[in-house]
Amino acid sequence: MPSTDDTRALVLRLMDELGRELLSEPLQKRGWTFGFDRARKRLGVCRVRQKRITLSAHLSALLPAAEVEDTVRHEIAHAVDAERRGRSSHDRTWKRIAAACGARPDRCFVGDLPDDPSAPYGGRCPSCGASYDLYRQPVHPRRCAPCARAGRPAYLRVVHRASGRVVWPGGDEPGPYGGSAGVAARCPGCGATYRRARRPRRATACAPCCRRYAAGRFDDRFRLRYSRP
């Protein structure tokens, strides 16, 4: 696995070499910079407005050197594309530039991310057994997208790894919430429970009840009063 210093040296070298080859001067001379970020679920990103390429410090130290280099070339292709057109996407023009940079012309990283034991919460799909690292307590139930599309039980069983506390039981239905994050409110009309990560700044009401009894307008009879679960 590449070290942080090795990765930084690689990125700066490729920004110089590919910039000279495709733009006649290093990307650094056009104001582009490089750094590491704290992302856990994506390896690299190119921020066109800031003219900055960043890599996940966590993942770049865990993934094979070949994958890290491919991602670096992918992001440099976005930088070159932006210098030429003023914008960048994953269209045919970018794919040609990516090939010239020696990167796979794919939209996203292809492969499996390594498990992260430092993630405080873990999710597991009841159908396919796929595991997910979660860095925040999920206020809303999570689903395994492939199993949901296939019509299989897809709500993840989410557990706090340190204590073993079940946050979401999962299965065909999400089950009762066993966590402590966010805020919750119960509609005084229909009894439906609503959860949000943060208390809303404006007054809100139960939408189905407002549509049914107030022609879709806000009705204080169905106002949601949020509190900690």
C-alpha positions as protocol buffer text, in pm:
chain_id: "A"
residue {
  index: 1
  type: MET
  ca { x: 0 y: 0 z: 0 }
}
residue {
  index: 2
  type: PRO
  ca { x: 138 y: 347 z: -86 }
}
residue {
  index: 3
  type: SER
  ca { x: 243 y: 584 z: 190 }
}
residue {
  index: 4
  type: THR
  ca { x: 106 y: 936 z: 214 }
}
residue {
  index: 5
  type: ASP
  ca { x: 436 y: 1085 z: 99 }
}
residue {
  index: 6
  type: ASP
  ca { x: 458 y: 844 z: -196 }
}
residue {
  index: 7
  type: THR
  ca { x: 101 y: 928 z: -301 }
}
residue {
  index: 8
  type: ARG
  ca { x: 161 y: 1302 z: -279 }
}
residue {
  index: 9
  type: ALA
  ca { x: 478 y: 1270 z: -488 }
}
residue {
  index: 10
  type: LEU
  ca { x: 290 y: 1063 z: -746 }
}
residue {
  index: 11
  type: VAL
  ca { x: 6 y: 1314 z: -778 }
}
residue {
  index: 12
  type: LEU
  ca { x: 235 y: 1613 z: -813 }
}
residue {
  index: 13
  type: ARG
  ca { x: 448 y: 1432 z: -1071 }
}
residue {
  index: 14
  type: LEU
  ca { x: 144 y: 1334 z: -1279 }
}
residue {
  index: 15
  type: MET
  ca { x: -4 y: 1684 z: -1254 }
}
residue {
  index: 16
  type: ASP
  ca { x: 324 y: 1811 z: -1394 }
}
residue {
  index: 17
  type: GLU
  ca { x: 376 y: 1547 z: -1665 }
}
residue {
  index: 18
  type: LEU
  ca { x: 18 y: 1518 z: -1791 }
}
residue {
  index: 19
  type: GLY
  ca { x: -29 y: 1894 z: -1777 }
}
residue {
  index: 20
  type: ARG
  ca { x: 277 y: 1944 z: -1996 }
}
residue {
  index: 21
  type: GLU
  ca { x: 162 y: 1673 z: -2235 }
}
residue {
  index: 22
  type: LEU
  ca { x: -201 y: 1782 z: -2270 }
}
residue {
  index: 23
  type: LEU
  ca { x: -195 y: 2154 z: -2185 }
}
residue {
  index: 24
  type: SER
  ca { x: 165 y: 2248 z: -2266 }
}
residue {
  index: 25
  type: GLU
  ca { x: 234 y: 2337 z: -1902 }
}
residue {
  index: 26
  type: PRO
  ca { x: 198 y: 2176 z: -1558 }
}
residue {
  index: 27
  type: LEU
  ca { x: -141 y: 2198 z: -1390 }
}
residue {
  index: 28
  type: GLN
  ca { x: 34 y: 2365 z: -1097 }
}
residue {
  index: 29
  type: LYS
  ca { x: 117 y: 2664 z: -1318 }
}
residue {
  index: 30
  type: ARG
  ca { x: -253 y: 2702 z: -1391 }
}
residue {
  index: 31
  type: GLY
  ca { x: -334 y: 2726 z: -1021 }
}
residue {
  index: 32
  type: TRP
  ca { x: -419 y: 2362 z: -945 }
}
residue {
  index: 33
  type: THR
  ca { x: -331 y: 2221 z: -603 }
}
residue {
  index: 34
  type: PHE
  ca { x: -350 y: 1884 z: -432 }
}
residue {
  index: 35
  type: GLY
  ca { x: -435 y: 1767 z: -82 }
}
residue {
  index: 36
  type: PHE
  ca { x: -584 y: 1487 z: 127 }
}
residue {
  index: 37
  type: ASP
  ca { x: -933 y: 1489 z: 276 }
}
residue {
  index: 38
  type: ARG
  ca { x: -1125 y: 1287 z: 535 }
}
residue {
  index: 39
  type: ALA
  ca { x: -1365 y: 1107 z: 298 }
}
residue {
  index: 40
  type: ARG
  ca { x: -1440 y: 745 z: 384 }
}
residue {
  index: 41
  type: LYS
  ca { x: -1655 y: 630 z: 94 }
}
residue {
  index: 42
  type: ARG
  ca { x: -1497 y: 792 z: -211 }
}
residue {
  index: 43
  type: LEU
  ca { x: -1135 y: 785 z: -308 }
}
residue {
  index: 44
  type: GLY
  ca { x: -1086 y: 1104 z: -509 }
}
residue {
  index: 45
  type: VAL
  ca { x: -1253 y: 1423 z: -626 }
}
residue {
  index: 46
  type: CYS
  ca { x: -1173 y: 1710 z: -860 }
}
residue {
  index: 47
  type: ARG
  ca { x: -1313 y: 2046 z: -751 }
}
residue {
  index: 48
  type: VAL
  ca { x: -1318 y: 2255 z: -1067 }
}
residue {
  index: 49
  type: ARG
  ca { x: -1409 y: 2590 z: -910 }
}
residue {
  index: 50
  type: GLN
  ca { x: -1137 y: 2563 z: -646 }
}
residue {
  index: 51
  type: LYS
  ca { x: -890 y: 2407 z: -894 }
}
residue {
  index: 52
  type: ARG
  ca { x: -811 y: 2142 z: -637 }
}
residue {
  index: 53
  type: ILE
  ca { x: -771 y: 1764 z: -651 }
}
residue {
  index: 54
  type: THR
  ca { x: -807 y: 1570 z: -325 }
}
residue {
  index: 55
  type: LEU
  ca { x: -777 y: 1206 z: -223 }
}
residue {
  index: 56
  type: SER
  ca { x: -914 y: 1028 z: 81 }
}
residue {
  index: 57
  type: ALA
  ca { x: -628 y: 995 z: 328 }
}
residue {
  index: 58
  type: HIS
  ca { x: -800 y: 690 z: 475 }
}
residue {
  index: 59
  type: LEU
  ca { x: -868 y: 497 z: 154 }
}
residue {
  index: 60
  type: SER
  ca { x: -548 y: 592 z: -28 }
}
residue {
  index: 61
  type: ALA
  ca { x: -354 y: 421 z: 251 }
}
residue {
  index: 62
  type: LEU
  ca { x: -563 y: 102 z: 229 }
}
residue {
  index: 63
  type: LEU
  ca { x: -623 y: 44 z: -142 }
}
residue {
  index: 64
  type: PRO
  ca { x: -362 y: -99 z: -382 }
}
residue {
  index: 65
  type: ALA
  ca { x: -122 y: 144 z: -543 }
}
residue {
  index: 66
  type: ALA
  ca { x: -263 y: 69 z: -890 }
}
residue {
  index: 67
  type: GLU
  ca { x: -614 y: 173 z: -783 }
}
residue {
  index: 68
  type: VAL
  ca { x: -486 y: 492 z: -625 }
}
residue {
  index: 69
  type: GLU
  ca { x: -289 y: 585 z: -937 }
}
residue {
  index: 70
  type: ASP
  ca { x: -587 y: 516 z: -1163 }
}
residue {
  index: 71
  type: THR
  ca { x: -800 y: 748 z: -950 }
}
residue {
  index: 72
  type: VAL
  ca { x: -532 y: 1017 z: -962 }
}
residue {
  index: 73
  type: ARG
  ca { x: -523 y: 996 z: -1342 }
}
residue {
  index: 74
  type: HIS
  ca { x: -906 y: 1004 z: -1345 }
}
residue {
  index: 75
  type: GLU
  ca { x: -916 y: 1328 z: -1145 }
}
residue {
  index: 76
  type: ILE
  ca { x: -635 y: 1487 z: -1346 }
}
residue {
  index: 77
  type: ALA
  ca { x: -839 y: 1412 z: -1660 }
}
residue {
  index: 78
  type: HIS
  ca { x: -1122 y: 1618 z: -1507 }
}
residue {
  index: 79
  type: ALA
  ca { x: -878 y: 1901 z: -1439 }
}
residue {
  index: 80
  type: VAL
  ca { x: -748 y: 1895 z: -1798 }
}
residue {
  index: 81
  type: ASP
  ca { x: -1104 y: 1879 z: -1929 }
}
residue {
  index: 82
  type: ALA
  ca { x: -1201 y: 2178 z: -1715 }
}
residue {
  index: 83
  type: GLU
  ca { x: -904 y: 2378 z: -1839 }
}
residue {
  index: 84
  type: ARG
  ca { x: -1006 y: 2311 z: -2198 }
}
residue {
  index: 85
  type: ARG
  ca { x: -1383 y: 2357 z: -2171 }
}
residue {
  index: 86
  type: GLY
  ca { x: -1439 y: 2541 z: -1847 }
}
residue {
  index: 87
  type: ARG
  ca { x: -1635 y: 2245 z: -1711 }
}
residue {
  index: 88
  type: SER
  ca { x: -1611 y: 1867 z: -1686 }
}
residue {
  index: 89
  type: SER
  ca { x: -1839 y: 1564 z: -1671 }
}
residue {
  index: 90
  type: HIS
  ca { x: -1815 y: 1195 z: -1760 }
}
residue {
  index: 91
  type: ASP
  ca { x: -1914 y: 1245 z: -2123 }
}
residue {
  index: 92
  type: ARG
  ca { x: -1734 y: 1129 z: -2439 }
}
residue {
  index: 93
  type: THR
  ca { x: -1497 y: 1424 z: -2437 }
}
residue {
  index: 94
  type: TRP
  ca { x: -1382 y: 1347 z: -2085 }
}
residue {
  index: 95
  type: LYS
  ca { x: -1346 y: 976 z: -2169 }
}
residue {
  index: 96
  type: ARG
  ca { x: -1104 y: 1060 z: -2450 }
}
residue {
  index: 97
  type: ILE
  ca { x: -901 y: 1276 z: -2213 }
}
residue {
  index: 98
  type: ALA
  ca { x: -910 y: 1002 z: -1946 }
}
residue {
  index: 99
  type: ALA
  ca { x: -772 y: 752 z: -2197 }
}
residue {
  index: 100
  type: ALA
  ca { x: -495 y: 1001 z: -2285 }
}
residue {
  index: 101
  type: CYS
  ca { x: -417 y: 1029 z: -1915 }
}
residue {
  index: 102
  type: GLY
  ca { x: -396 y: 651 z: -1882 }
}
residue {
  index: 103
  type: ALA
  ca { x: -709 y: 619 z: -1666 }
}
residue {
  index: 104
  type: ARG
  ca { x: -1001 y: 381 z: -1700 }
}
residue {
  index: 105
  type: PRO
  ca { x: -1282 y: 584 z: -1858 }
}
residue {
  index: 106
  type: ASP
  ca { x: -1525 y: 481 z: -1584 }
}
residue {
  index: 107
  type: ARG
  ca { x: -1754 y: 713 z: -1393 }
}
residue {
  index: 108
  type: CYS
  ca { x: -1662 y: 580 z: -1048 }
}
residue {
  index: 109
  type: PHE
  ca { x: -1412 y: 362 z: -867 }
}
residue {
  index: 110
  type: VAL
  ca { x: -1455 y: -4 z: -968 }
}
residue {
  index: 111
  type: GLY
  ca { x: -1394 y: -250 z: -686 }
}
residue {
  index: 112
  type: ASP
  ca { x: -1477 y: -325 z: -324 }
}
residue {
  index: 113
  type: LEU
  ca { x: -1389 y: -78 z: -51 }
}
residue {
  index: 114
  type: PRO
  ca { x: -1210 y: -239 z: 244 }
}
residue {
  index: 115
  type: ASP
  ca { x: -1404 y: -284 z: 567 }
}
residue {
  index: 116
  type: ASP
  ca { x: -1336 y: -10 z: 815 }
}
residue {
  index: 117
  type: PRO
  ca { x: -1336 y: -135 z: 1176 }
}
residue {
  index: 118
  type: SER
  ca { x: -1326 y: 223 z: 1299 }
}
residue {
  index: 119
  type: ALA
  ca { x: -1679 y: 287 z: 1170 }
}
residue {
  index: 120
  type: PRO
  ca { x: -1899 y: 297 z: 1483 }
}
residue {
  index: 121
  type: TYR
  ca { x: -2202 y: 139 z: 1313 }
}
residue {
  index: 122
  type: GLY
  ca { x: -2233 y: -159 z: 1085 }
}
residue {
  index: 123
  type: GLY
  ca { x: -2518 y: -255 z: 853 }
}
residue {
  index: 124
  type: ARG
  ca { x: -2590 y: -593 z: 698 }
}
residue {
  index: 125
  type: CYS
  ca { x: -2839 y: -685 z: 427 }
}
residue {
  index: 126
  type: PRO
  ca { x: -3071 y: -973 z: 527 }
}
residue {
  index: 127
  type: SER
  ca { x: -3084 y: -1105 z: 169 }
}
residue {
  index: 128
  type: CYS
  ca { x: -2738 y: -1087 z: 15 }
}
residue {
  index: 129
  type: GLY
  ca { x: -2533 y: -1046 z: 334 }
}
residue {
  index: 130
  type: ALA
  ca { x: -2354 y: -734 z: 208 }
}
residue {
  index: 131
  type: SER
  ca { x: -2198 y: -532 z: 488 }
}
residue {
  index: 132
  type: TYR
  ca { x: -2183 y: -154 z: 515 }
}
residue {
  index: 133
  type: ASP
  ca { x: -1971 y: 74 z: 730 }
}
residue {
  index: 134
  type: LEU
  ca { x: -2170 y: 361 z: 878 }
}
residue {
  index: 135
  type: TYR
  ca { x: -2005 y: 658 z: 1042 }
}
residue {
  index: 136
  type: ARG
  ca { x: -2318 y: 818 z: 1186 }
}
residue {
  index: 137
  type: GLN
  ca { x: -2618 y: 667 z: 1355 }
}
residue {
  index: 138
  type: PRO
  ca { x: -2880 y: 647 z: 1078 }
}
residue {
  index: 139
  type: VAL
  ca { x: -3199 y: 826 z: 1177 }
}
residue {
  index: 140
  type: HIS
  ca { x: -3380 y: 678 z: 877 }
}
residue {
  index: 141
  type: PRO
  ca { x: -3376 y: 307 z: 779 }
}
residue {
  index: 142
  type: ARG
  ca { x: -3122 y: 206 z: 515 }
}
residue {
  index: 143
  type: ARG
  ca { x: -3178 y: -40 z: 232 }
}
residue {
  index: 144
  type: CYS
  ca { x: -2952 y: -251 z: 12 }
}
residue {
  index: 145
  type: ALA
  ca { x: -3022 y: -102 z: -333 }
}
residue {
  index: 146
  type: PRO
  ca { x: -2966 y: -419 z: -545 }
}
residue {
  index: 147
  type: CYS
  ca { x: -3192 y: -631 z: -322 }
}
residue {
  index: 148
  type: ALA
  ca { x: -3458 y: -358 z: -309 }
}
residue {
  index: 149
  type: ARG
  ca { x: -3465 y: -344 z: -689 }
}
residue {
  index: 150
  type: ALA
  ca { x: -3498 y: -724 z: -702 }
}
residue {
  index: 151
  type: GLY
  ca { x: -3792 y: -721 z: -460 }
}
residue {
  index: 152
  type: ARG
  ca { x: -3607 y: -904 z: -184 }
}
residue {
  index: 153
  type: PRO
  ca { x: -3598 y: -807 z: 187 }
}
residue {
  index: 154
  type: ALA
  ca { x: -3356 y: -517 z: 181 }
}
residue {
  index: 155
  type: TYR
  ca { x: -3376 y: -314 z: 502 }
}
residue {
  index: 156
  type: LEU
  ca { x: -3038 y: -329 z: 672 }
}
residue {
  index: 157
  type: ARG
  ca { x: -2988 y: -457 z: 1023 }
}
residue {
  index: 158
  type: VAL
  ca { x: -2786 y: -175 z: 1179 }
}
residue {
  index: 159
  type: VAL
  ca { x: -2588 y: -233 z: 1498 }
}
residue {
  index: 160
  type: HIS
  ca { x: -2369 y: -15 z: 1715 }
}
residue {
  index: 161
  type: ARG
  ca { x: -2048 y: -217 z: 1704 }
}
residue {
  index: 162
  type: ALA
  ca { x: -1907 y: -126 z: 2044 }
}
residue {
  index: 163
  type: SER
  ca { x: -2220 y: -205 z: 2246 }
}
residue {
  index: 164
  type: GLY
  ca { x: -2409 y: -442 z: 2015 }
}
residue {
  index: 165
  type: ARG
  ca { x: -2718 y: -220 z: 2043 }
}
residue {
  index: 166
  type: VAL
  ca { x: -2958 y: -270 z: 1751 }
}
residue {
  index: 167
  type: VAL
  ca { x: -3046 y: 60 z: 1585 }
}
residue {
  index: 168
  type: TRP
  ca { x: -3263 y: -90 z: 1308 }
}
residue {
  index: 169
  type: PRO
  ca { x: -3367 y: -460 z: 1310 }
}
residue {
  index: 170
  type: GLY
  ca { x: -3407 y: -471 z: 931 }
}
residue {
  index: 171
  type: GLY
  ca { x: -3564 y: -733 z: 707 }
}
residue {
  index: 172
  type: ASP
  ca { x: -3885 y: -699 z: 504 }
}
residue {
  index: 173
  type: GLU
  ca { x: -3965 y: -392 z: 716 }
}
residue {
  index: 174
  type: PRO
  ca { x: -3723 y: -156 z: 891 }
}
residue {
  index: 175
  type: GLY
  ca { x: -3861 y: -242 z: 1235 }
}
residue {
  index: 176
  type: PRO
  ca { x: -3869 y: -13 z: 1539 }
}
residue {
  index: 177
  type: TYR
  ca { x: -3598 y: 247 z: 1577 }
}
residue {
  index: 178
  type: GLY
  ca { x: -3365 y: 166 z: 1862 }
}
residue {
  index: 179
  type: GLY
  ca { x: -3131 y: 460 z: 1832 }
}
residue {
  index: 180
  type: SER
  ca { x: -3099 y: 795 z: 2004 }
}
residue {
  index: 181
  type: ALA
  ca { x: -2999 y: 1035 z: 1725 }
}
residue {
  index: 182
  type: GLY
  ca { x: -3210 y: 1299 z: 1560 }
}
residue {
  index: 183
  type: VAL
  ca { x: -3559 y: 1414 z: 1658 }
}
residue {
  index: 184
  type: ALA
  ca { x: -3902 y: 1256 z: 1619 }
}
residue {
  index: 185
  type: ALA
  ca { x: -4262 y: 1374 z: 1607 }
}
residue {
  index: 186
  type: ARG
  ca { x: -4598 y: 1199 z: 1605 }
}
residue {
  index: 187
  type: CYS
  ca { x: -4889 y: 1333 z: 1404 }
}
residue {
  index: 188
  type: PRO
  ca { x: -5182 y: 1414 z: 1639 }
}
residue {
  index: 189
  type: GLY
  ca { x: -5423 y: 1322 z: 1361 }
}
residue {
  index: 190
  type: CYS
  ca { x: -5316 y: 990 z: 1206 }
}
residue {
  index: 191
  type: GLY
  ca { x: -5046 y: 889 z: 1453 }
}
residue {
  index: 192
  type: ALA
  ca { x: -4770 y: 859 z: 1190 }
}
residue {
  index: 193
  type: THR
  ca { x: -4416 y: 901 z: 1322 }
}
residue {
  index: 194
  type: TYR
  ca { x: -4171 y: 1132 z: 1148 }
}
residue {
  index: 195
  type: ARG
  ca { x: -3796 y: 1138 z: 1207 }
}
residue {
  index: 196
  type: ARG
  ca { x: -3541 y: 1398 z: 1108 }
}
residue {
  index: 197
  type: ALA
  ca { x: -3172 y: 1438 z: 1170 }
}
residue {
  index: 198
  type: ARG
  ca { x: -3229 y: 1795 z: 1296 }
}
residue {
  index: 199
  type: ARG
  ca { x: -3519 y: 1992 z: 1434 }
}
residue {
  index: 200
  type: PRO
  ca { x: -3674 y: 2191 z: 1144 }
}
residue {
  index: 201
  type: ARG
  ca { x: -3649 y: 2568 z: 1164 }
}
residue {
  index: 202
  type: ARG
  ca { x: -4002 y: 2621 z: 1041 }
}
residue {
  index: 203
  type: ALA
  ca { x: -4327 y: 2471 z: 1162 }
}
residue {
  index: 204
  type: THR
  ca { x: -4422 y: 2156 z: 970 }
}
residue {
  index: 205
  type: ALA
  ca { x: -4732 y: 1943 z: 963 }
}
residue {
  index: 206
  type: CYS
  ca { x: -4830 y: 1592 z: 856 }
}
residue {
  index: 207
  type: ALA
  ca { x: -4859 y: 1618 z: 477 }
}
residue {
  index: 208
  type: PRO
  ca { x: -5116 y: 1336 z: 425 }
}
residue {
  index: 209
  type: CYS
  ca { x: -5348 y: 1482 z: 689 }
}
residue {
  index: 210
  type: CYS
  ca { x: -5313 y: 1834 z: 547 }
}
residue {
  index: 211
  type: ARG
  ca { x: -5393 y: 1708 z: 199 }
}
residue {
  index: 212
  type: ARG
  ca { x: -5693 y: 1515 z: 322 }
}
residue {
  index: 213
  type: TYR
  ca { x: -5849 y: 1765 z: 560 }
}
residue {
  index: 214
  type: ALA
  ca { x: -5707 y: 2108 z: 464 }
}
residue {
  index: 215
  type: ALA
  ca { x: -5677 y: 2100 z: 84 }
}
residue {
  index: 216
  type: GLY
  ca { x: -5299 y: 2067 z: 114 }
}
residue {
  index: 217
  type: ARG
  ca { x: -5253 y: 2381 z: 325 }
}
residue {
  index: 218
  type: PHE
  ca { x: -5072 y: 2392 z: 658 }
}
residue {
  index: 219
  type: ASP
  ca { x: -5313 y: 2310 z: 940 }
}
residue {
  index: 220
  type: ASP
  ca { x: -5208 y: 2358 z: 1301 }
}
residue {
  index: 221
  type: ARG
  ca { x: -5423 y: 2059 z: 1401 }
}
residue {
  index: 222
  type: PHE
  ca { x: -5159 y: 1835 z: 1240 }
}
residue {
  index: 223
  type: ARG
  ca { x: -4853 y: 2029 z: 1345 }
}
residue {
  index: 224
  type: LEU
  ca { x: -4550 y: 1812 z: 1420 }
}
residue {
  index: 225
  type: ARG
  ca { x: -4372 y: 1886 z: 1746 }
}
residue {
  index: 226
  type: TYR
  ca { x: -4027 y: 1730 z: 1739 }
}
residue {
  index: 227
  type: SER
  ca { x: -3838 y: 1607 z: 2043 }
}
residue {
  index: 228
  type: ARG
  ca { x: -3551 y: 1372 z: 2114 }
}
residue {
  index: 229
  type: PRO
  ca { x: -3649 y: 1002 z: 2092 }
}
